[in-house]
Structure formats: structure tokens, C-alpha cells
Amino acid sequence: MAGEATPYELEELNRLIDSYPDSVYYEEVLKQIWLNSEEGELHIPDVDRIYQCHRLRFYDELTTPAAEEPIPLLLQYKNLAITVLSLCLIFFAGLFYIHSNKQDTFNTLLIAGKGVRKKVKLPDGTLVWLNSDSKLAYHSAIDKKKVRIVHLTGEAFFDVAHHKSQPFIVRTDKIAIKVLGTAFNVKAYPVDQKSVATLLRGSIELSVNERPQQKIILNPSEKFVLQAGQQGVLKMDDHDITLMIEHIVPIHIGGNEYIEEVSWKNNTLVFHNESFQDLKPRLERWFNIRIHLGSSRAKSYRFTGVFKNENIKEALTAMQLIKSFTFNLTAHDVTIY
């Protein structure tokens, strides 16, 4: 039905169906599930009724035969084959049903390349600011969905339009966030060791993909930090995933107050006491350039600052006033010595 079977598999399936006519019944069940899923509304079947029909159809096979009337060996194998085939069809029908319910379908992809930041309004009225080197996938009819779901790779700030009967869910590779109407920031770059959700207004319900049953509620001015271990593997103790909930602390630089976690939304890059090594990916995304730290000493240099309209040369020149280093700049690469 999905067009994924090979000619050999289709030929084998047709032979099985021809050999066991009763299997056509289950083929029809699969077709109905498939057609309903394509329409976007998959109804839960009446499991009890289907089970009773199954018992009636295979009453002879499911009823224990009398001891004095043994069933011929050949017939036993035939009955067993029919039962196994039927159960397999039921199993795959259920598997497809579960899979189709969980599968998110997106037909729109919004991309902000390195050095680019975008602001968009989704069809449901939600405002999204997309940071550099980020992608947001969603369905063009998200405003008509019972549950509004988007998938984020990178970083984005969401000001979610409130729709009481339509929860809004942001999914990343590591965490999922459920809201009704609120303002929050999600940072989940694949190369970063941390996934961070920062709440400014309202309330969000957050879960880690490896522990979906455990829910975490964030209050305004709190942020959730999921720290990855070596090679990007989530650190766990005997029971729970290691995580942190911290309070947002405004940063004062040059007489101005900034919220570092969301300053990028206003085209302002803010960093506080960060090492060159940790700051490197942020600078690369912000200025669309590759940075090579040729000096191990320079990796440990720590910086606090604000960049807004500077280019990469102006930014590095300003950083030289804090720590002594030299740099060689080409079109898309810079090497720090």
C-alpha cells in the first residue's frame, strides 16, 4: 500500500492470499486503516468486535479438538499456517496503526542559514524567531490540527498564539515542550553539549525523549538545561537523567541589562565569562565563518561582551583588547594564534 514492497515480495504475498482466502478479510482491515490515515483522521477500531469476528472465523482452529478425533498432521500444519498468517496480519495492522498515530507529518521547512536570523508568523498566529543555522519543520495547516506540532533543529524563540483546545508542542532530538500560549526560547543545536529551554512568560511542560513519562513544569524566569555526556550520550544515574533547572540572571554590561539566553532575538550577541572554545560555535553561526583555534592557550581565554552590528574583524579586534592573541582572516575562515 505504501509502494515499498519489491516485485518478489508482492508475488509472495499474492501466493499466500490465494492459498488462504480468509486472509482477504485482514487485507481489507489494512486498507481501511491506510485510507483513514491518509485522510488525517485515524479512528480507533472496535477491538472487541474484531476479536469476536476473529474467534468466529477461526473457531475450529481455536477450539481444542477432542482426544478421540485426532487431526491429521497435514491439516494441523495447514491450520497452523493459516493462524500464523492471520496473527501476523493483525500484528502488522496494529503496528501500522501505532506508527501512523505517532508519526509527525510536516510539509513546510523554514531554514535560517549561518549569519542569518529570521522572524516568521505561523498560520496559527504563533510568532517564531529563528536563530542562525537553524531549521523549523511544521505543517502548513498547523492552525487546523488538534495538536500543533513543530520540530526544531537549532535555536528559536516562540511567542505562541493561545488556543485552549490546540496544544502547541516543540520537539527536538532530545526534548519535547508542550504549551498553550506563552513565550519561551529553545536551544538544541546537534553539535552543542547542552539543550536549553528558557521560559519568559506563561508555563511550559517539558519532557526528555528518553523519559517521556516524566514531566517537568517550568515557571517564568526559569530555564531547563539538559547536559550531554561524552560523545553526546545523555548522562544518567540509576534512576533519572541528569538535568538542571536554573533561574535566569540578567547580565549587566556597559550600563545595559541583557538576558543572554534570548538577546539574539534582538540581533544582539551577548556572552558572559565564556571561554574561546565554548564561544567558538556561537561566533561561527553568528558571523557565518569557520574558526580554527591554533593555540591551546587561546582556547582557555574567557570573554564577556556584546556584539550587535560588528563584523567578524571588528569583533575579534575588540576581543584583542581583553586578551592578547593574533588572527589571520580569509574569506570564510579565521585562525587564532
C-alpha positions as CSV (number, residue, x, y, z in Angstrom):
1,M,0.0,0.0,0.0
2,A,2.9,2.3,0.6
3,G,4.6,1.3,-2.6
4,E,7.7,0.0,-0.8
5,A,7.3,-3.8,-1.5
6,T,9.6,-5.4,-4.1
7,P,8.1,-7.4,-7.0
8,Y,9.3,-10.6,-5.3
9,E,7.5,-9.7,-2.1
10,L,4.3,-8.8,-3.9
11,E,4.4,-12.1,-5.7
12,E,4.9,-14.0,-2.5
13,L,2.1,-12.1,-0.8
14,N,-0.3,-12.8,-3.6
15,R,0.5,-16.6,-3.4
16,L,-0.2,-16.5,0.3
17,I,-3.5,-14.7,-0.1
18,D,-4.5,-17.2,-2.9
19,S,-3.7,-20.1,-0.6
20,Y,-5.6,-18.7,2.3
21,P,-8.8,-16.9,1.1
22,D,-9.7,-15.9,4.7
23,S,-6.7,-13.6,4.8
24,V,-8.6,-11.2,2.4
25,Y,-10.6,-10.1,5.4
26,Y,-7.4,-8.8,7.1
27,E,-6.3,-7.2,3.9
28,E,-9.5,-5.2,3.9
29,V,-8.8,-4.1,7.5
30,L,-5.3,-2.9,6.5
31,K,-6.8,-1.0,3.5
32,Q,-9.3,0.8,5.7
33,I,-6.6,1.8,8.2
34,W,-4.4,3.0,5.4
35,L,-7.2,5.1,3.7
36,N,-8.2,6.6,7.0
37,S,-4.7,7.6,7.9
38,E,-4.2,9.3,4.5
39,E,-7.3,11.4,5.4
40,G,-5.5,12.6,8.5
41,E,-8.1,11.2,10.9
42,L,-7.4,7.7,12.1
43,H,-10.3,6.2,14.2
44,I,-9.6,3.6,16.8
45,P,-11.2,0.3,15.7
46,D,-13.6,-1.6,17.8
47,V,-11.1,-4.1,19.1
48,D,-13.6,-6.3,21.0
49,R,-15.8,-6.7,17.9
50,I,-12.8,-7.5,15.7
51,Y,-11.6,-10.1,18.2
52,Q,-15.1,-11.8,18.3
53,C,-15.1,-11.9,14.5
54,H,-11.7,-13.5,14.6
55,R,-12.9,-16.1,17.0
56,L,-15.9,-16.9,14.8
57,R,-13.8,-17.2,11.7
58,F,-11.2,-19.5,13.2
59,Y,-13.4,-21.3,15.7
60,D,-12.3,-24.7,14.6
61,E,-8.6,-23.8,14.9
62,L,-9.0,-22.1,18.3
63,T,-11.2,-24.9,19.8
64,T,-9.3,-27.7,21.4
65,P,-10.1,-30.9,19.4
66,A,-11.4,-34.0,21.2
67,A,-8.8,-36.5,22.0
68,E,-10.6,-39.3,20.2
69,E,-10.7,-37.4,16.9
70,P,-7.0,-36.5,16.1
71,I,-6.5,-34.1,13.3
72,P,-4.3,-35.3,10.5
73,L,-0.7,-33.9,10.6
74,L,-1.0,-32.3,7.2
75,L,-4.2,-30.5,8.3
76,Q,-2.6,-29.4,11.5
77,Y,0.2,-27.7,9.6
78,K,-2.3,-26.1,7.3
79,N,-4.3,-24.8,10.2
80,L,-1.2,-23.6,12.0
81,A,-0.1,-21.8,8.8
82,I,-3.4,-20.0,8.5
83,T,-3.4,-19.0,12.1
84,V,0.2,-17.7,12.0
85,L,-0.5,-15.7,8.8
86,S,-3.7,-14.2,10.3
87,L,-1.9,-13.2,13.5
88,C,0.9,-11.7,11.5
89,L,-1.5,-9.6,9.5
90,I,-3.2,-8.4,12.8
91,F,0.2,-7.6,14.3
92,F,1.3,-5.5,11.3
93,A,-2.0,-3.8,11.2
94,G,-1.7,-2.8,14.8
95,L,2.0,-1.8,14.3
96,F,1.0,0.4,11.3
97,Y,-1.8,2.0,13.4
98,I,0.6,2.8,16.2
99,H,3.2,4.1,13.9
100,S,0.8,6.3,11.9
101,N,-0.5,7.8,15.1
102,K,3.0,8.7,16.3
103,Q,4.4,9.9,13.0
104,D,4.5,13.6,12.6
105,T,3.9,14.9,9.1
106,F,5.5,18.2,8.0
107,N,5.3,19.7,4.6
108,T,7.0,23.1,5.3
109,L,10.6,23.7,6.3
110,L,11.9,27.1,7.4
111,I,15.7,27.5,7.3
112,A,17.9,30.2,8.7
113,G,21.5,29.8,7.4
114,K,24.6,30.8,9.2
115,G,24.8,34.5,9.7
116,V,21.0,34.8,9.2
117,R,18.2,35.3,11.7
118,K,14.5,35.2,10.6
119,K,11.2,36.2,12.1
120,V,8.0,34.4,10.8
121,K,4.4,34.1,11.7
122,L,2.9,30.6,11.5
123,P,-0.6,30.0,10.2
124,D,-1.9,29.7,13.7
125,G,-0.7,33.2,14.7
126,T,2.4,32.0,16.6
127,L,5.5,34.2,16.1
128,V,8.8,32.5,15.7
129,W,12.3,34.0,15.7
130,L,14.8,31.5,14.1
131,N,18.4,31.9,15.0
132,S,21.4,31.2,12.7
133,D,22.0,27.7,11.4
134,S,18.5,26.5,12.5
135,K,15.6,24.7,10.9
136,L,11.9,24.6,11.8
137,A,9.6,22.0,10.3
138,Y,5.8,22.2,10.5
139,H,2.6,21.5,8.6
140,S,1.1,24.3,6.5
141,A,-2.3,23.6,8.0
142,I,-1.0,23.7,11.6
143,D,-3.8,26.0,12.6
144,K,-6.3,23.2,11.8
145,K,-4.6,20.5,13.7
146,K,-5.9,19.2,17.1
147,V,-2.3,19.3,18.3
148,R,0.1,21.9,16.8
149,I,3.5,20.2,16.4
150,V,6.7,21.7,15.1
151,H,10.2,20.2,15.0
152,L,13.3,22.3,15.7
153,T,16.9,21.8,14.9
154,G,19.0,24.7,16.3
155,E,17.5,27.6,18.2
156,A,14.2,29.5,18.1
157,F,12.2,31.9,20.3
158,F,8.4,31.2,20.3
159,D,5.6,33.6,21.2
160,V,2.8,31.0,21.0
161,A,-0.7,32.1,20.0
162,H,-3.1,30.9,22.7
163,H,-5.6,28.3,21.5
164,K,-7.1,26.4,24.5
165,S,-8.1,23.3,22.6
166,Q,-5.0,23.1,20.5
167,P,-1.8,22.5,22.5
168,F,1.5,23.6,20.9
169,I,4.4,21.1,21.0
170,V,8.0,21.8,20.1
171,R,10.1,18.7,19.5
172,T,13.8,18.4,19.2
173,D,16.1,15.4,19.0
174,K,16.4,15.3,22.8
175,I,13.4,17.1,24.4
176,A,9.8,18.0,23.9
177,I,7.9,21.1,25.1
178,K,4.1,21.4,25.4
179,V,2.4,24.8,25.9
180,L,-0.9,26.5,25.2
181,G,0.2,30.1,24.9
182,T,3.5,31.5,26.2
183,A,6.9,32.9,25.3
184,F,10.0,30.8,25.5
185,N,13.3,30.0,23.9
186,V,14.6,26.6,22.8
187,K,18.3,26.0,22.0
188,A,19.1,22.5,20.7
189,Y,22.0,22.5,18.2
190,P,23.2,19.0,17.4
191,V,26.8,20.0,17.9
192,D,26.2,21.5,21.4
193,Q,26.6,19.5,24.6
194,K,23.5,21.2,26.1
195,S,19.9,21.5,25.2
196,V,18.3,24.6,26.9
197,A,14.7,25.7,27.3
198,T,14.2,29.2,28.7
199,L,10.8,30.5,29.8
200,L,10.0,34.2,29.9
201,R,6.2,34.1,30.2
202,G,3.4,31.6,31.0
203,S,4.1,28.0,31.7
204,I,5.5,25.0,29.8
205,E,5.5,21.3,30.3
206,L,8.8,19.7,29.3
207,S,9.9,16.1,28.9
208,V,13.1,14.3,27.9
209,N,12.7,12.0,25.0
210,E,14.4,9.1,26.9
211,R,11.9,9.6,29.8
212,P,8.6,10.8,28.2
213,Q,6.6,9.7,31.2
214,Q,8.4,12.2,33.5
215,K,7.0,15.8,33.1
216,I,8.8,18.9,34.2
217,I,7.0,22.2,34.7
218,L,8.9,25.5,34.2
219,N,7.8,28.8,35.7
220,P,8.6,32.2,34.3
221,S,12.3,33.3,34.5
222,E,13.4,29.6,34.8
223,K,15.5,27.6,32.3
224,F,15.9,23.9,31.8
225,V,19.4,22.6,30.9
226,L,20.0,19.0,29.7
227,Q,23.7,18.2,29.7
228,A,25.0,15.6,27.4
229,G,27.9,13.3,28.4
230,Q,30.8,12.1,26.3
231,Q,30.1,11.7,22.6
232,G,26.6,13.3,23.0
233,V,25.2,10.5,25.2
234,L,22.9,11.6,27.9
235,K,24.3,11.1,31.4
236,M,22.1,9.0,33.7
237,D,22.3,7.8,37.2
238,D,20.5,4.7,38.5
239,H,17.1,6.3,38.1
240,D,16.9,9.6,36.3
241,I,18.5,11.6,33.6
242,T,20.9,14.3,34.9
243,L,19.3,17.7,34.3
244,M,19.3,21.2,35.9
245,I,16.6,23.9,36.4
246,E,18.2,27.3,36.8
247,H,16.9,30.9,37.3
248,I,17.5,33.4,34.5
249,V,20.0,36.0,35.7
250,P,20.2,39.3,33.7
251,I,23.7,40.4,32.7
252,H,24.9,44.0,33.1
253,I,27.4,45.1,30.5
254,G,28.3,48.7,29.8
255,G,25.5,50.1,31.9
256,N,22.9,48.0,30.0
257,E,20.9,44.9,31.1
258,Y,20.7,41.9,28.9
259,I,19.1,38.4,29.1
260,E,21.8,36.4,27.5
261,E,19.6,33.4,26.5
262,V,17.2,35.5,24.3
263,S,19.3,38.6,23.4
264,W,20.0,37.1,19.9
265,K,16.3,37.7,19.1
266,N,17.1,41.4,19.0
267,N,20.2,40.8,16.8
268,T,22.5,41.1,19.8
269,L,25.1,38.5,20.7
270,V,25.7,38.5,24.4
271,F,28.3,36.3,26.2
272,H,29.4,36.3,29.8
273,N,32.7,34.8,31.0
274,E,32.8,32.2,28.2
275,S,36.0,30.5,27.0
276,F,37.1,30.9,23.4
277,Q,36.5,27.2,23.0
278,D,32.8,27.4,24.1
279,L,32.3,30.7,22.3
280,K,33.6,29.4,19.0
281,P,30.4,27.7,17.7
282,R,28.3,30.7,18.6
283,L,30.7,33.1,16.7
284,E,30.8,30.7,13.7
285,R,27.0,30.7,13.4
286,W,26.7,34.4,14.1
287,F,29.2,35.5,11.5
288,N,29.0,32.6,9.1
289,I,32.7,31.7,9.3
290,R,34.9,28.9,10.4
291,I,37.2,29.5,13.3
292,H,40.4,27.5,13.9
293,L,41.9,27.8,17.4
294,G,45.6,27.1,16.6
295,S,46.7,28.0,20.1
296,S,45.8,25.8,23.1
297,R,46.3,28.8,25.3
298,A,43.8,30.9,23.4
299,K,41.2,28.2,23.9
300,S,41.1,28.9,27.6
301,Y,40.8,32.7,27.3
302,R,37.5,33.9,28.7
303,F,35.4,36.8,27.4
304,T,32.4,39.0,28.3
305,G,30.9,41.2,25.7
306,V,28.1,42.4,23.4
307,F,28.1,42.4,19.6
308,K,25.4,43.9,17.5
309,N,26.5,45.5,14.2
310,E,30.1,44.4,14.2
311,N,31.6,42.2,11.5
312,I,34.0,39.4,12.4
313,K,37.1,41.5,12.0
314,E,35.7,44.2,14.3
315,A,34.6,41.6,16.8
316,L,38.0,39.9,17.0
317,T,39.8,43.3,17.2
318,A,37.6,44.2,20.2
319,M,38.3,40.9,21.9
320,Q,42.1,41.5,21.5
321,L,41.6,44.4,23.9
322,I,40.7,41.8,26.6
323,K,43.2,39.0,25.8
324,S,46.4,39.1,23.7
325,F,46.1,37.0,20.6
326,T,46.6,37.4,16.8
327,F,44.3,36.2,14.0
328,N,44.6,35.5,10.3
329,L,41.3,36.3,8.4
330,T,40.4,35.0,4.9
331,A,37.0,35.0,3.1
332,H,35.3,32.3,5.2
333,D,38.0,31.2,7.7
334,V,39.8,32.7,10.6
335,T,42.8,31.2,12.5
336,I,43.5,32.3,16.1
337,Y,47.2,32.2,17.3
